[in-house]
Amino acid sequence: MKQAHCPSCGAPVVFRSATSLYVVCEFCRSTLLRSGEEMRNLGRMADLLDDVTQLQIGSEGVFRDRHFAIIGRIQLQYDAGIWNEWHLLFDDGRSAWLSEAAGEYIVSGQVNVNQPLPAFETLRPEMPVTLDGRVFRVTDLKTARCIAGQGELPFKVDAGYDVDTADLRSADRFVTLDYSETPPLVFVGHPVTFADLRLANLRPTEALGASQPSTTARAFNCPHCAAPLQLHSAAIQTVACDSCGSLIGVENENFRLLQHAQQALRVIPWLPLGSRGTIEGIAWEVIGFMQRQPPEENAAWSEYLLFNPSDGFAWLIEEQGHWNFARAMAKPPSVGQQQSEFTRDGEKFKRFSSGQATVSYVVGQFYWRVAVDDVCRVDEYVCPPRLLVREVSATETHWSEAEYLQPEAVAAAFGVTIQPPVRRGVYANQPNPLVNGRQRICHFFWILVGVATLLQLLFLFTFAAQSVLKKSLVISAANPESSWTSPEFVLKSRARSLLVSHHTDLRNNWLSLTTLLVEKNTGQSYVGNQELGRYEGVDDGEFWIEGQRSEQMVFQSVPPGTYQLVVEYELGKENSQSVVDVVELERNPMGWSNYLLLLVFLACFPLFALWRQKAFESRRWSASSLDRAGN
């Protein structure tokens, strides 16, 4: 650390970093150049614009387990707003930059790239650019103006100069091409959250003029109709007058009328501006409202801009009574314009819709220059309850991630008692409420199947079938009509059932069977008639089979007694071969038909639940613009 005194006002100035060549005096705003032991005054630095950033010179934090301190800042402005570049000094002496823009934070450092870089004029949003073998996509093109510098800086900052910059992103990297020099400077960074940085020594709440959850509003009057307006954040670039519909651009302390919003009807937001609510544990305030719709279609949806001093901006989106909470993605996917699906974090996203969106109504405050009739291309990818949205304009690609919210949850979060807009249809990322129901039904289905199977096995082994008799008989073609009488057998107790089975080697012939079960003492009989036929052959080189060789019959509830089985045969004359019939009589055979019927009955419930779930998904995709286009 090197300490000196400002040659202009005598105030102490400190160089913490060996790479810092310039420092802006905190007291007189003089830009001082360090030259050996001397300090040379290069002139007064322009004043910084007021903002509500919580960071300041002297703030400390942690990035990837490395402690840093903020020692300098550059403030820049472009058409969409203002952002800060904070100069960081790590404990090991290395330095980096922390970009802060619209609630997004990126830590980056300058790197050398040994390859030619594309000219700024040739770049377009979504254009792929390869750097050191890694493919990046252009996400933002802007011409920014340096407003002022503060603290220690590694290079001279002159207020008022313009610089072209291009932002590129891959799945986990962020690249900025700075065209202020030739060849362009390359900065590689990683997106982080405010919480990740574990910041300390932040600006006190009083310095921000904050009243929870937002900053104290700055009041002024609409230059078109003189209606009173308020400004909640220095990041705000556009205010839409609720009285006359005028859109007012914000430039420092001066306000310039951008255009008069030619809106036929005034739209009353369901969530009034200034409403405060908590979503995902963060206190938000509604500061802006806009409606967008596809060109030439009267199907507008509403978007509420939410603001929190620490967490920046978020969106609450309502369409046809369905709600989504959306935030900008720090690590957007690398997806081509024609790509229909991709996998992210183990989840498969499928493109739901593609088309243009036009701003039709605005009111409140916005952190970019919004105007009625602004148009961008919108692609939506769904994996319920998540929705990834890509918006592509002439100079920027913006990804946001949304998650479906139930209307009741939105009303409860903001304490709104008015009935929310009625839900219509199935929304793109609306969770399928029938999934959990089908899973429960399937769970119970398998439980009942298990119970039924155990009972079936229990009956099978507890009440095993008993073989009463078994006999192999030959029916001769020379004596086609014959009969057989079994030896006597005794049933000591009532038989639940007696199964008589006939298994033959019949071929290209038929066999008629009459089976009698006769009780010797009482003469009571049970009779059954059966026809067997088996035919086979070859036609046009193809083998065919018809009929069957085996048959069964069951005598139910047979009382105890002494019985004989009598079988009478009649063999067809279509074949001269003899036929062998194996006759078997079983007591209390275990039946499977009831078990199978029970399984079929139980299966109806999960199948019906699956049908309902599929019907819900069909309703979802019937609303897809791609589905309507036949894609």
C-alpha positions as CSV (number, residue, x, y, z in Angstrom):
1,M,0.0,0.0,0.0
2,K,1.4,3.4,-1.1
3,Q,0.2,6.6,0.5
4,A,0.5,10.1,-0.9
5,H,-1.2,13.4,-1.0
6,C,-3.4,15.0,-3.7
7,P,-1.4,17.9,-5.2
8,S,-4.7,19.7,-5.8
9,C,-6.3,19.7,-2.3
10,G,-3.7,18.0,-0.1
11,A,-6.1,15.1,0.8
12,P,-4.5,11.8,1.4
13,V,-4.7,9.2,-1.4
14,V,-3.8,5.6,-1.2
15,F,-2.6,3.1,-3.9
16,R,-3.5,-0.4,-2.7
17,S,-2.6,-2.2,-5.9
18,A,0.8,-2.2,-7.6
19,T,-1.1,-2.2,-11.0
20,S,-3.0,1.0,-10.2
21,L,-1.6,3.9,-12.2
22,Y,-4.4,6.3,-11.6
23,V,-6.5,7.4,-8.7
24,V,-9.4,9.8,-8.4
25,C,-9.2,12.0,-5.3
26,E,-12.2,11.3,-3.1
27,F,-12.4,14.9,-2.0
28,C,-11.7,17.1,-5.1
29,R,-12.4,14.6,-7.9
30,S,-8.9,15.2,-9.4
31,T,-7.5,12.4,-11.6
32,L,-4.0,11.7,-10.3
33,L,-1.2,9.9,-12.2
34,R,1.4,8.0,-10.2
35,S,4.8,8.6,-11.6
36,G,7.5,7.2,-9.4
37,E,7.2,9.1,-6.1
38,E,5.3,12.0,-7.7
39,M,1.6,12.6,-8.2
40,R,0.6,14.5,-11.3
41,N,-2.8,16.1,-11.6
42,L,-4.5,15.3,-15.0
43,G,-7.6,17.4,-14.3
44,R,-10.9,17.0,-12.6
45,M,-13.0,13.8,-13.1
46,A,-16.6,14.2,-14.0
47,D,-19.2,13.5,-11.2
48,L,-20.8,10.1,-10.9
49,L,-24.5,9.8,-11.5
50,D,-26.6,9.1,-8.5
51,D,-27.5,5.4,-8.2
52,V,-28.8,3.0,-5.6
53,T,-25.9,0.5,-5.7
54,Q,-25.1,-1.0,-2.4
55,L,-21.4,-1.3,-3.3
56,Q,-18.8,1.4,-2.6
57,I,-15.0,1.9,-2.5
58,G,-13.9,-0.2,0.5
59,S,-16.6,-2.9,0.2
60,E,-15.2,-6.4,0.7
61,G,-16.3,-9.8,-0.5
62,V,-15.3,-13.3,-1.5
63,F,-15.1,-14.9,-4.9
64,R,-14.2,-18.6,-5.2
65,D,-12.9,-18.6,-1.6
66,R,-10.6,-15.6,-2.3
67,H,-11.1,-12.4,-0.4
68,F,-11.2,-9.1,-2.3
69,A,-11.7,-5.4,-1.7
70,I,-13.2,-2.8,-4.1
71,I,-10.7,-0.1,-4.9
72,G,-12.1,1.6,-7.9
73,R,-15.1,2.1,-10.2
74,I,-16.0,3.1,-13.8
75,Q,-19.5,4.2,-14.5
76,L,-20.9,3.7,-18.0
77,Q,-24.2,4.5,-19.7
78,Y,-25.9,3.2,-22.8
79,D,-29.4,3.3,-24.3
80,A,-30.7,0.6,-22.0
81,G,-29.4,2.0,-18.8
82,I,-26.3,2.5,-16.5
83,W,-23.9,0.0,-15.2
84,N,-20.8,0.0,-12.9
85,E,-17.5,-1.8,-13.4
86,W,-15.9,-2.2,-10.0
87,H,-12.1,-2.7,-9.8
88,L,-11.3,-5.5,-7.4
89,L,-8.1,-6.2,-5.6
90,F,-7.5,-9.7,-4.2
91,D,-5.3,-10.5,-1.2
92,D,-2.7,-12.1,-3.4
93,G,-2.3,-8.9,-5.4
94,R,-4.2,-9.9,-8.5
95,S,-7.0,-7.7,-9.7
96,A,-10.3,-8.2,-11.5
97,W,-13.5,-6.5,-12.4
98,L,-17.0,-6.8,-11.0
99,S,-19.8,-5.8,-13.5
100,E,-23.0,-4.6,-11.9
101,A,-26.0,-4.0,-14.2
102,A,-29.7,-4.3,-13.6
103,G,-29.2,-6.6,-10.7
104,E,-26.7,-8.9,-12.5
105,Y,-23.1,-9.4,-11.3
106,I,-20.2,-10.8,-13.2
107,V,-16.6,-11.2,-12.1
108,S,-14.1,-11.0,-15.0
109,G,-10.5,-10.6,-15.8
110,Q,-8.6,-9.6,-18.9
111,V,-7.0,-12.4,-20.9
112,N,-4.9,-12.6,-24.0
113,V,-6.4,-14.2,-27.1
114,N,-4.0,-15.2,-29.9
115,Q,-6.4,-15.2,-32.7
116,P,-8.1,-12.5,-34.9
117,L,-11.4,-11.2,-33.5
118,P,-14.5,-10.3,-35.6
119,A,-15.1,-6.6,-36.2
120,F,-17.8,-5.1,-34.1
121,E,-19.9,-4.2,-37.2
122,T,-20.1,-7.8,-38.2
123,L,-21.6,-9.1,-35.0
124,R,-25.2,-10.0,-34.6
125,P,-27.2,-11.4,-31.6
126,E,-27.1,-15.2,-31.4
127,M,-24.1,-15.2,-33.8
128,P,-21.6,-18.0,-32.8
129,V,-18.0,-16.9,-32.1
130,T,-15.2,-19.3,-31.3
131,L,-12.5,-18.3,-28.8
132,D,-9.7,-20.7,-27.9
133,G,-11.8,-23.6,-29.2
134,R,-14.9,-22.7,-27.1
135,V,-18.1,-21.6,-28.9
136,F,-19.8,-18.5,-27.5
137,R,-22.9,-16.8,-28.7
138,V,-23.4,-13.0,-29.0
139,T,-25.9,-11.9,-26.4
140,D,-25.5,-8.1,-26.3
141,L,-24.2,-5.3,-28.6
142,K,-24.0,-1.8,-27.3
143,T,-22.2,1.5,-27.6
144,A,-21.6,2.9,-24.2
145,R,-20.4,6.2,-22.9
146,C,-18.1,6.5,-19.9
147,I,-19.6,8.8,-17.3
148,A,-16.9,8.9,-14.7
149,G,-14.3,7.0,-12.7
150,Q,-13.6,6.7,-9.0
151,G,-10.9,5.3,-6.8
152,E,-7.9,3.3,-8.1
153,L,-7.8,2.4,-11.8
154,P,-5.2,0.6,-13.9
155,F,-5.7,3.0,-16.8
156,K,-6.8,6.5,-17.5
157,V,-10.5,7.2,-17.6
158,D,-11.8,10.1,-19.6
159,A,-15.4,11.0,-19.1
160,G,-17.5,11.3,-22.2
161,Y,-15.7,8.8,-24.5
162,D,-17.7,6.2,-26.4
163,V,-16.8,2.5,-26.5
164,D,-18.3,-0.4,-28.5
165,T,-18.7,-3.6,-26.5
166,A,-20.0,-7.1,-27.3
167,D,-21.1,-9.6,-24.7
168,L,-20.8,-13.3,-25.5
169,R,-21.9,-16.2,-23.4
170,S,-21.5,-20.0,-23.2
171,A,-22.9,-22.4,-20.7
172,D,-20.6,-21.3,-17.9
173,R,-18.5,-18.4,-19.2
174,F,-19.1,-14.7,-20.0
175,V,-16.9,-12.9,-22.4
176,T,-16.8,-9.1,-23.1
177,L,-15.0,-7.8,-26.2
178,D,-14.0,-4.2,-25.6
179,Y,-13.4,-2.4,-28.9
180,S,-11.9,0.8,-27.2
181,E,-8.5,-0.5,-28.4
182,T,-7.1,-2.3,-31.4
183,P,-7.0,-5.3,-31.2
184,P,-10.1,-5.5,-28.9
185,L,-9.6,-6.2,-25.2
186,V,-11.0,-9.6,-24.1
187,F,-12.4,-10.1,-20.6
188,V,-13.6,-13.5,-19.4
189,G,-15.9,-13.8,-16.5
190,H,-18.3,-15.8,-14.4
191,P,-21.8,-14.8,-13.4
192,V,-22.4,-14.6,-9.6
193,T,-25.2,-13.6,-7.3
194,F,-25.2,-10.9,-4.7
195,A,-25.4,-13.5,-2.0
196,D,-22.5,-15.5,-3.5
197,L,-20.1,-12.6,-3.0
198,R,-20.7,-12.4,0.7
199,L,-20.2,-8.7,0.6
200,A,-19.4,-6.5,3.6
201,N,-18.9,-2.8,4.3
202,L,-21.7,-1.9,2.0
203,R,-23.3,1.6,1.7
204,P,-25.5,2.3,4.7
205,T,-29.2,2.3,4.2
206,E,-29.3,6.0,4.9
207,A,-27.0,6.7,2.0
208,L,-29.3,4.9,-0.3
209,G,-32.3,6.8,1.0
210,A,-33.9,3.4,1.3
211,S,-37.2,2.5,3.0
212,Q,-37.9,-1.2,2.8
213,P,-38.2,-2.8,0.4
214,S,-37.3,-0.1,-2.2
215,T,-35.5,3.2,-2.3
216,T,-37.3,6.4,-1.5
217,A,-39.0,7.6,-4.7
218,R,-37.7,10.7,-6.4
219,A,-40.7,12.9,-7.6
220,F,-41.1,15.0,-10.7
221,N,-43.8,16.0,-13.1
222,C,-44.7,14.6,-16.5
223,P,-43.5,17.2,-19.1
224,H,-46.5,16.4,-21.2
225,C,-49.5,16.6,-18.8
226,A,-47.8,17.7,-15.5
227,A,-49.0,14.7,-13.7
228,P,-46.8,13.8,-10.7
229,L,-44.4,10.9,-11.2
230,Q,-41.8,9.1,-9.1
231,L,-38.5,7.5,-9.7
232,H,-37.5,4.5,-7.5
233,S,-34.0,3.6,-8.8
234,A,-31.2,5.3,-10.7
235,A,-31.1,2.3,-13.0
236,I,-34.5,3.3,-14.3
237,Q,-34.3,4.6,-17.8
238,T,-38.0,5.0,-18.8
239,V,-41.1,6.2,-16.9
240,A,-44.5,5.7,-18.5
241,C,-47.0,8.3,-17.3
242,D,-50.2,6.7,-16.1
243,S,-52.3,9.8,-16.8
244,C,-51.5,10.5,-20.5
245,G,-49.5,7.5,-21.6
246,S,-46.4,9.4,-22.4
247,L,-43.0,7.6,-22.3
248,I,-40.3,9.7,-20.6
249,G,-36.6,8.9,-21.0
250,V,-34.5,9.6,-18.0
251,E,-31.1,11.2,-18.5
252,N,-29.4,12.3,-15.3
253,E,-31.6,15.0,-13.8
254,N,-33.2,15.9,-17.1
255,F,-36.2,14.1,-18.5
256,R,-36.8,13.9,-22.2
257,L,-40.2,13.0,-23.8
258,L,-39.6,10.0,-26.0
259,Q,-43.1,9.6,-27.5
260,H,-46.8,9.6,-26.7
261,A,-48.1,6.1,-26.3
262,Q,-51.1,6.0,-28.7
263,Q,-53.2,3.8,-26.5
264,A,-56.9,3.6,-27.2
265,L,-57.8,2.3,-23.8
266,R,-56.2,2.6,-20.4
267,V,-55.3,-0.7,-18.8
268,I,-55.8,-1.1,-15.1
269,P,-53.2,-3.6,-13.7
270,W,-54.5,-6.2,-11.4
271,L,-51.4,-5.6,-9.2
272,P,-51.3,-1.8,-8.6
273,L,-47.9,-0.1,-9.0
274,G,-46.3,0.1,-5.6
275,S,-47.7,-3.2,-4.4
276,R,-45.2,-5.1,-2.2
277,G,-45.0,-8.8,-1.7
278,T,-42.6,-11.6,-1.0
279,I,-41.7,-14.3,-3.5
280,E,-39.0,-16.9,-2.8
281,G,-38.1,-15.1,0.4
282,I,-37.3,-11.8,-1.3
283,A,-39.4,-8.6,-0.7
284,W,-40.4,-7.1,-4.1
285,E,-42.1,-3.9,-5.2
286,V,-44.1,-3.5,-8.4
287,I,-42.6,-0.5,-10.2
288,G,-43.7,-1.1,-13.8
289,F,-46.4,-2.7,-15.9
290,M,-46.5,-3.5,-19.6
291,Q,-48.6,-5.5,-22.0
292,R,-47.3,-7.4,-25.0
293,Q,-48.9,-9.4,-27.7
294,P,-48.2,-11.1,-31.0
295,P,-48.4,-8.8,-34.0
296,E,-51.9,-8.6,-35.5
297,E,-53.3,-10.7,-32.7
298,N,-55.6,-9.5,-29.9
299,A,-54.1,-11.8,-27.2
300,A,-52.1,-9.6,-24.9
301,W,-50.3,-10.8,-21.8
302,S,-49.2,-8.7,-18.8
303,E,-45.7,-8.3,-17.3
304,Y,-45.1,-6.7,-14.0
305,L,-41.6,-5.4,-13.3
306,L,-40.4,-6.1,-9.7
307,F,-37.6,-4.3,-7.9
308,N,-35.5,-5.0,-4.8
309,P,-32.4,-2.9,-3.9
310,S,-30.2,-6.0,-3.2
311,D,-31.6,-8.5,-5.8
312,G,-32.3,-6.1,-8.7
313,F,-35.2,-6.8,-11.0
314,A,-37.6,-9.7,-11.7
315,W,-40.8,-10.2,-13.6
316,L,-44.2,-11.4,-12.7
317,I,-46.0,-12.5,-15.9
318,E,-49.7,-13.1,-16.3
319,E,-51.4,-14.6,-19.4
320,Q,-54.9,-16.0,-19.5
321,G,-55.0,-16.2,-15.7
322,H,-51.7,-18.1,-15.5
323,W,-48.8,-16.6,-13.6
324,N,-45.0,-17.0,-13.8
325,F,-42.2,-15.6,-11.7
326,A,-39.2,-14.9,-14.0
327,R,-35.6,-13.7,-13.5
328,A,-32.7,-13.2,-15.9
329,M,-30.5,-16.2,-16.4
330,A,-26.9,-15.7,-15.4
331,K,-25.9,-18.9,-17.3
332,P,-28.2,-19.2,-20.3
333,P,-28.1,-22.3,-22.5
334,S,-26.4,-22.3,-25.8
335,V,-29.3,-23.1,-28.1
336,G,-29.5,-22.5,-31.9
337,Q,-32.5,-20.7,-33.3
338,Q,-33.7,-23.8,-35.1
339,Q,-33.1,-26.2,-32.2
340,S,-36.3,-27.8,-31.0
341,E,-35.2,-29.3,-27.7
342,F,-32.2,-29.5,-25.3
343,T,-31.2,-30.9,-21.9
344,R,-30.3,-28.7,-19.0
345,D,-29.6,-29.8,-15.4
346,G,-30.8,-33.2,-16.3
347,E,-34.2,-31.9,-17.5
348,K,-35.4,-32.0,-21.1
349,F,-36.8,-28.7,-22.5
350,K,-38.9,-28.7,-25.6
351,R,-39.6,-25.6,-27.7
352,F,-43.3,-24.6,-27.1
353,S,-43.6,-21.5,-29.2
354,S,-41.7,-19.1,-31.5
355,G,-42.8,-15.7,-32.8
356,Q,-42.7,-12.0,-32.4
357,A,-44.0,-9.9,-29.4
358,T,-45.0,-6.3,-29.6
359,V,-45.3,-3.9,-26.7
360,S,-48.8,-2.5,-26.7
361,Y,-49.1,-0.7,-23.4
362,V,-46.7,0.5,-20.7
363,V,-47.0,2.3,-17.4
364,G,-44.5,2.8,-14.5
365,Q,-40.7,2.5,-14.5
366,F,-38.3,0.4,-16.6
367,Y,-34.6,-0.1,-16.6
368,W,-34.3,0.2,-20.4
369,R,-35.7,2.5,-23.0
370,V,-39.1,0.9,-23.6
371,A,-41.5,2.1,-26.3
372,V,-44.9,1.1,-27.6
373,D,-44.6,-1.0,-30.7
374,D,-41.1,-2.3,-29.7
375,V,-40.8,-5.7,-31.3
376,C,-38.6,-8.7,-30.5
377,R,-38.5,-12.4,-31.3
378,V,-39.5,-14.7,-28.5
379,D,-38.8,-18.5,-28.2
380,E,-40.2,-20.5,-25.3
381,Y,-38.9,-23.8,-24.1
382,V,-40.8,-25.8,-21.5
383,C,-40.2,-28.4,-18.9
384,P,-43.1,-27.9,-16.4
385,P,-43.1,-26.1,-14.1
386,R,-40.0,-24.3,-15.6
387,L,-40.1,-22.1,-18.7
388,L,-37.0,-20.7,-20.4
389,V,-37.6,-17.7,-22.6
390,R,-35.2,-16.3,-25.2
391,E,-35.9,-12.7,-26.5
392,V,-33.9,-11.6,-29.5
393,S,-33.8,-7.9,-30.7
394,A,-31.6,-6.1,-33.1
395,T,-28.8,-5.7,-30.6
396,E,-29.5,-8.1,-27.7
397,T,-30.3,-11.7,-26.8
398,H,-31.9,-12.0,-23.3
399,W,-32.7,-15.3,-21.6
400,S,-34.9,-15.5,-18.5
401,E,-36.1,-18.5,-16.4
402,A,-39.7,-18.6,-15.2
403,E,-41.5,-20.9,-12.8
404,Y,-45.2,-21.4,-12.7
405,L,-47.1,-19.8,-9.7
406,Q,-50.6,-20.6,-8.6
407,P,-52.9,-17.5,-8.8
408,E,-53.7,-18.0,-5.1
409,A,-50.0,-17.9,-4.2
410,V,-49.6,-14.6,-6.1
411,A,-52.6,-13.0,-4.4
412,A,-51.3,-14.2,-1.0
413,A,-47.8,-12.9,-1.6
414,F,-49.0,-9.4,-2.4
415,G,-52.0,-9.4,-0.1
416,V,-54.5,-8.8,-2.9
417,T,-58.1,-9.5,-2.1
418,I,-59.5,-8.9,-5.6
419,Q,-60.3,-12.0,-7.5
420,P,-57.3,-12.8,-9.9
421,P,-57.9,-13.1,-13.6
422,V,-59.7,-16.4,-14.4
423,R,-57.5,-19.2,-15.7
424,R,-58.3,-20.4,-19.2
425,G,-56.9,-23.5,-20.8
426,V,-53.6,-25.2,-20.0
427,Y,-50.5,-23.0,-19.9
428,A,-47.2,-23.8,-21.5
429,N,-45.4,-24.7,-18.2
430,Q,-48.4,-25.3,-16.0
431,P,-47.7,-28.4,-13.8
432,N,-49.8,-31.3,-14.7
433,P,-52.0,-31.8,-11.6
434,L,-52.8,-35.4,-12.7
435,V,-49.2,-36.6,-12.5
436,N,-49.2,-36.9,-8.7
437,G,-52.6,-38.5,-8.8
438,R,-51.5,-41.1,-11.4
439,Q,-48.4,-41.8,-9.3
440,R,-50.5,-42.4,-6.2
441,I,-52.9,-44.7,-8.2
442,C,-50.0,-46.6,-9.6
443,H,-48.5,-47.0,-6.2
444,F,-51.8,-48.4,-4.8
445,F,-52.2,-50.5,-8.0
446,W,-48.9,-52.3,-7.4
447,I,-49.7,-52.8,-3.7
448,L,-53.0,-54.4,-4.6
449,V,-51.3,-56.5,-7.3
450,G,-48.8,-57.7,-4.7
451,V,-51.6,-58.6,-2.2
452,A,-53.6,-60.4,-4.9
453,T,-50.5,-62.3,-6.0
454,L,-49.6,-63.3,-2.4
455,L,-53.2,-64.6,-1.9
456,Q,-53.1,-66.5,-5.1
457,L,-49.8,-68.1,-4.2
458,L,-51.2,-68.8,-0.7
459,F,-54.2,-70.7,-2.1
460,L,-51.9,-72.4,-4.6
461,F,-49.6,-73.9,-2.0
462,T,-52.2,-74.3,0.8
463,F,-54.9,-75.9,-1.3
464,A,-52.8,-77.7,-3.8
465,A,-54.5,-79.7,-6.5
466,Q,-54.7,-83.5,-5.9
467,S,-54.4,-85.9,-8.8
468,V,-57.2,-88.5,-8.5
469,L,-56.4,-90.6,-11.6
470,K,-54.4,-90.4,-14.8
471,K,-54.8,-92.8,-17.8
472,S,-53.4,-93.0,-21.3
473,L,-56.0,-94.4,-23.8
474,V,-55.6,-95.3,-27.5
475,I,-58.6,-94.8,-29.8
476,S,-58.1,-96.9,-32.9
477,A,-59.2,-95.9,-36.3
478,A,-60.5,-99.4,-36.8
479,N,-62.8,-99.0,-33.8
480,P,-63.7,-95.3,-33.9
481,E,-66.6,-95.6,-31.4
482,S,-65.4,-96.8,-28.0
483,S,-65.6,-96.1,-24.3
484,W,-63.5,-96.3,-21.2
485,T,-64.6,-96.7,-17.5
486,S,-62.2,-95.8,-14.8
487,P,-61.6,-97.7,-11.6
488,E,-63.6,-96.7,-8.6
489,F,-62.3,-93.8,-6.5
490,V,-63.6,-92.4,-3.2
491,L,-64.2,-88.7,-2.3
492,K,-64.2,-88.6,1.5
493,S,-65.4,-85.0,1.6
494,R,-67.1,-82.6,-0.8
495,A,-64.8,-81.5,-3.6
496,R,-64.9,-77.9,-4.5
497,S,-64.3,-78.8,-8.1
498,L,-63.1,-81.8,-10.2
499,L,-61.1,-81.0,-13.3
500,V,-61.2,-83.5,-16.2
501,S,-58.4,-82.9,-18.8
502,H,-58.0,-84.6,-22.2
503,H,-54.6,-84.2,-24.0
504,T,-54.5,-85.9,-27.4
505,D,-52.1,-86.2,-30.3
506,L,-55.0,-85.6,-32.8
507,R,-53.9,-84.6,-36.3
508,N,-56.0,-83.8,-39.3
509,N,-59.0,-85.4,-37.7
510,W,-61.7,-84.7,-35.1
511,L,-62.7,-86.4,-31.9
512,S,-66.0,-86.3,-30.0
513,L,-65.9,-86.8,-26.3
514,T,-68.7,-87.5,-23.8
515,T,-67.4,-87.6,-20.2
516,L,-69.6,-88.8,-17.3
517,L,-68.9,-88.8,-13.6
518,V,-71.1,-91.3,-11.9
519,E,-71.7,-92.0,-8.1
520,K,-71.9,-95.8,-7.7
521,N,-74.3,-95.9,-4.8
522,T,-76.8,-93.2,-5.7
523,G,-76.5,-93.3,-9.5
524,Q,-76.1,-89.4,-9.5
525,S,-74.1,-88.4,-12.6
526,Y,-72.4,-85.4,-14.1
527,V,-72.0,-85.2,-17.9
528,G,-70.0,-83.0,-20.3
529,N,-69.7,-83.1,-24.1
530,Q,-66.6,-81.8,-26.0
531,E,-65.4,-81.7,-29.6
532,L,-61.7,-81.7,-30.5
533,G,-60.3,-81.1,-34.0
534,R,-56.8,-80.4,-35.2
535,Y,-55.8,-79.7,-38.8
536,E,-52.5,-78.5,-40.3
537,G,-50.8,-78.2,-43.7
538,V,-48.8,-76.1,-46.1
539,D,-50.2,-73.6,-48.6
540,D,-48.0,-71.7,-51.0
541,G,-45.0,-72.6,-48.9
542,E,-46.6,-71.4,-45.6
543,F,-47.4,-73.7,-42.7
544,W,-50.8,-73.3,-41.1
545,I,-52.6,-74.8,-38.1
546,E,-56.3,-74.9,-37.0
547,G,-58.2,-76.3,-34.0
548,Q,-56.9,-77.8,-30.8
549,R,-55.9,-81.1,-29.4
550,S,-56.7,-80.6,-25.7
551,E,-59.8,-79.7,-23.7
552,Q,-60.9,-79.4,-20.1
553,M,-64.1,-79.5,-18.1
554,V,-64.9,-78.8,-14.5
555,F,-67.5,-80.5,-12.3
556,Q,-68.4,-78.1,-9.4
557,S,-69.2,-78.9,-5.8
558,V,-69.1,-82.7,-6.0
559,P,-70.4,-84.4,-2.8
560,P,-68.5,-87.2,-1.1
561,G,-69.0,-90.8,-2.4
562,T,-67.6,-93.6,-4.6
563,Y,-67.3,-92.5,-8.2
564,Q,-66.3,-93.8,-11.6
565,L,-65.3,-91.8,-14.7
566,V,-66.8,-92.9,-18.0
567,V,-65.5,-91.6,-21.3
568,E,-67.2,-92.3,-24.6
569,Y,-65.2,-91.6,-27.9
570,E,-66.2,-91.1,-31.5
571,L,-63.2,-90.6,-33.8
572,G,-63.6,-89.1,-37.3
573,K,-62.8,-91.1,-40.4
574,E,-60.7,-88.3,-42.1
575,N,-57.4,-90.0,-41.0
576,S,-56.5,-93.7,-40.5
577,Q,-54.1,-93.0,-37.7
578,S,-55.0,-94.0,-34.1
579,V,-55.2,-91.3,-31.4
580,V,-53.8,-91.3,-27.9
581,D,-55.8,-89.5,-25.2
582,V,-54.3,-88.8,-21.8
583,V,-57.2,-88.5,-19.3
584,E,-56.4,-86.8,-16.0
585,L,-58.8,-86.1,-13.1
586,E,-57.7,-83.5,-10.5
587,R,-59.4,-82.5,-7.3
588,N,-59.6,-78.8,-6.3
589,P,-57.4,-77.4,-9.0
590,M,-56.1,-73.9,-8.5
591,G,-57.8,-71.5,-11.0
592,W,-56.1,-68.4,-12.5
593,S,-59.0,-66.9,-14.3
594,N,-60.3,-64.9,-11.2
595,Y,-56.8,-63.7,-10.5
596,L,-56.3,-62.5,-14.1
597,L,-59.7,-60.8,-14.1
598,L,-58.8,-59.0,-10.9
599,L,-55.6,-57.8,-12.5
600,V,-57.5,-56.5,-15.5
601,F,-59.9,-54.7,-13.3
602,L,-57.2,-53.1,-11.2
603,A,-55.3,-52.1,-14.3
604,C,-58.3,-50.0,-15.5
605,F,-57.5,-47.4,-12.8
606,P,-53.9,-46.5,-13.7
607,L,-54.8,-46.7,-17.4
608,F,-57.6,-44.2,-16.9
609,A,-55.3,-42.0,-14.9
610,L,-52.7,-42.2,-17.6
611,W,-55.3,-41.3,-20.2
612,R,-56.4,-38.2,-18.2
613,Q,-52.7,-37.2,-17.8
614,K,-52.1,-37.5,-21.6
615,A,-55.3,-35.6,-22.3
616,F,-54.0,-32.7,-20.1
617,E,-50.7,-32.7,-22.1
618,S,-52.7,-32.8,-25.4
619,R,-54.5,-29.7,-24.2
620,R,-51.2,-28.0,-23.3
621,W,-49.6,-28.7,-26.7
622,S,-52.8,-27.8,-28.7
623,A,-52.0,-24.2,-27.6
624,S,-48.5,-24.3,-28.9
625,S,-47.8,-22.1,-31.9
626,L,-45.5,-24.8,-33.2
627,D,-48.4,-27.4,-32.9
628,R,-50.7,-25.0,-34.8
629,A,-48.0,-24.6,-37.5
630,G,-47.8,-28.4,-37.8
631,N,-44.2,-28.6,-36.5
